[in-house]
C-alpha cells in the first residue's frame, strides 16, 4: 500500500463544499469517483481542509492510499511512481473543467494532508465595481472602504489568539485558539483583497473576520469596538459573514514540501 499526495485547485461555484455529502455535488466526491474509475479500485481521499459551499481553492492538497497489485516489491513501487504523470494527465481529462490536478507524488505512509499542514492562507476579494469577467470570484460592495483603517484593525486582530467571536456556532472543535501570522488588506485591480495566514482556521472565521473589518472600513465600527467584539467571545457580536464567492484558499504549507 502506497500513500500519495494530490496537489489541485478548484472553482467552488458548482459544489457544496469539499466534503462529501449525500445527494449533493462536492469536490471530494467528484475526485474520489474519478480516481476510483481510473485506478480500478475504491479510493478514499482526505483533504487538507473543508471549504464551504461556493468557496474556491487555488492551492489544495489531499492524500489517498493506492493498493499495488504487483505485490509491492521495489520494481512495482518504481512503476507506480512513474505512472503518476500519466495519472495526472488522465485525471485532468476525466474531471470537470472547474477542477485541475497539478501533481501527484508519493509520500510517507503516515503523511496526512490535513494534520501535517503547518499554515494556511486565505484571500477574500471585494470590489465596488461590477466585474463581468470575475463573476463568482469576488463580492461586490457598494461603498469605498478606508483601507488604512481596515489595516489598523487587522493589526489589532494579530494581538489575539481566541477567535470565538468569529467562529460558526455549535461546531465540534475543541479549541478556538488560532495563531495569526498575517492579516492585511491591499488594493488590487478593480478592488481590494484581504490576506490572512494562520496555523489553523475556525469554520466561517475568514468570512466573518472580513465582514467585521469591512464594518471598520465603512465607519460602522471603531477600533475599540473591534477589541470589544474579540474579547466578548460571542459570535453574535461580530459583523456579518461575507458571501462564499469571494473567498479563496490560496496556500497550504507543509514542513517537508
N, C-alpha and C positions, 0 to 999 in steps of 0.2 A: 504494500500500500504506500503510495507516494502522495505527499501534500503539495499543492500548488497555489500560488497567489495569482489573482487576476487583477490587472490594472485596467480600469474602464472609466467611461463617462456616460452621462445620460441627461436628456432633457426630460424633466419630470412632469410636463404638462399633461401627458396621456395616462399617467399612472397614479394609483392610490398609494403612493409612497414606495419605499424599498421593500418592506417586509411583506411576505406572502399573507394574503387574506382570502378566505373562501369566497369564490364567486366574483372577485374584483381583480382588475389588471394591476400587477405590481412588477417592479424591476426584478426582484429576486425570483419570482415565479417564471418570468419570461426567460431569464438567464438559465435557470435550472432546467427548464424544458429543452432549451437549445443544446446545452451540454449533454444532457441525458440522451438526446437523439443522436448527436454526433459521436459520443463515446460509447454508445450502445450499452449503457449500464446506468442505473439510478444514480444521480449526482445531487447532493445537497450542498448548497452554497451558504457560507457565513460571511456577512458583510461587516465592514468597518464601522457602520453606524446604521441608524434607522431614519432616513429622511422622510418627512411627512408628505402627504398628498400635494403634488404640484411643485415640490422643491427640486432643484436641479443639482447635479454634481459634475463638475469639470475634472475632478480628481477623486477617484473612489477605488478602494481595494476590497477584495473578497478572497476567501480561500475555499478550496474543495479538496476532497480526497479522491484519488483515482486508483482503482484496483487493477494491478498489472496482470495480464492474462498469461504472460510467458514465464511465470514462476519467480520473478523478482530478482534474477541474477544481475550482475553488473552490466552485461551487454543489453539486457532488456531495459534497465534503468536509463542507459545512454540513449536508447532508441526513443523512449518516452520523451526525454528532454529535447531531442532533435525534432520531434513531431510538434512541439508547441508552436512553432511558427506557422505550420500548416493549420493547426487548430485555430489560431487567431484569424487566419485568412478565412477559414470556413465559417467561423462564428460571425464575422462581420458580413458575410454574405447571407447568413441564415437569420440573424437578428433583425428587428425593425430598425429603420434609419435613425431613430432617436436614441439608440444605444450603440456605443462604439467601444470595442475592446482594443487596447493599446498593446498589451503584453500579457503573457502567461509564463510563469517561471517557477521552478521547484524551490521549495523552502524546507526547513527542518520539520520533522514530524510533529513537533509541539508548537510550531509557529501559529499565531492566532491574529486574524485580520483586525479584530476589534480590540482585544485586550492588550496586544503588543503596541498599539499606536500610542505615541507619547504626546502628540499635539494634533489639533485640527484647526483649520482656518476656514471661516465663512465670510462671504461678502453679501451685502444687501444693496441693491441698486434702486435709486429713485430718480424721478425727473418731473419737472413741472411742465414738460412739453409732451406733445403727442409724438411718439416714435414708432412709425408704422413697421419699420424693419426689425424692431426689438419687441414686438408684441409677445406677451407671455414670458418676458425675461427681465422685466422691471416693474415697479409700481409707480403709477402716476400720482403726483401730489399737486395741489392747487395753490401753492404758495412757494416763496423762495426762502428756504431756511437759512438761518445765520450759522454758517459752518464753523465760525470761530467759537460761538457759544456751545455748539454741539461737541467740539473737540475738548473744550474745557470740561464739559460734563463727562465725556468719555474718559478723561484722565482721572476724574473722581471715581469712576467705576473701578479703575485699576487698584484703588486703595482697599477694595473689599474682596472677600472670599465667599461669603454666603449670599447666594443669589436666589433665595427662596421667593422673593418678590417677583421674579421673572420666570418662575417655573410653572408648568402646567399642573393644575391641581389633581390630586388623587392618583398619582403615579406610584410605582413600586420602588423608586430609587431609595437607597439607604442614606444618602447624604446629598445636600445641595451645595457643597463646597466645590468651587472651581477656581483654578489659578490662572487668571488672565495674564498674557504676556504681550498683547497688542489690542488696542481699541482706538480706532481713529477714522475720521471722515476725510475724504479727498474729493476734489472736483474731477469729473471725467467728461468726456464729450457727451453733451446732451443732459448732464445731470450730476448726481453725486453718488458716491459709493462708500459704504461703511464696512471696514475690515475689522474682524475680531478673531483673535487667536487664543486658545486655551488648551489645557491638558484634557479637559472634558467639557461637555455642554449638557444642560438640562433640556428636557423636551420643551420646545416652543420658546426657549430662552432668547435666541438671537432675534426672533421676530418681535418679542415683547420689549427687549432692550432697545431695538431700533425705533419702535413706536414711541417709547418714552424719551429717547434722545431727540426725536423729531418734535416732541412737545416742547422741549427746551429751545430748539431751533426756531420755532414759530412764536415763542414768547408766552406759551401757556404754562410753563413750568420753569422755576428758577433752580439754581444750583443747590441752594439749601433745601428746596423741595425734593430734589432728586435724592439727596442724602437721607431725608426722612423716609422716602419710599424704600430705599435699600434697607435701612435699619428697622423698618417696621416689619419686614419679613412676611408680607401679605400680598399675594398676587393681585388682589382687588385694588390695591393702592397704585399699581403701576399703570402705564399707558396701554393703549390698545395693541393687540397683536397684529402686525402687518401681514398683508396677504402673502401666500407662499410664492407667488410668481417671481418676486424679486430676489429670492434667496438662492445662493449657490454655495455648496461645499466645494472649496477651491484647492485645499491642500490637506493631505493626511500624511503625518510624519512617523517614521519608524526608526529605531536606533541603528538598524543594520541595513537599511535600504538607501 
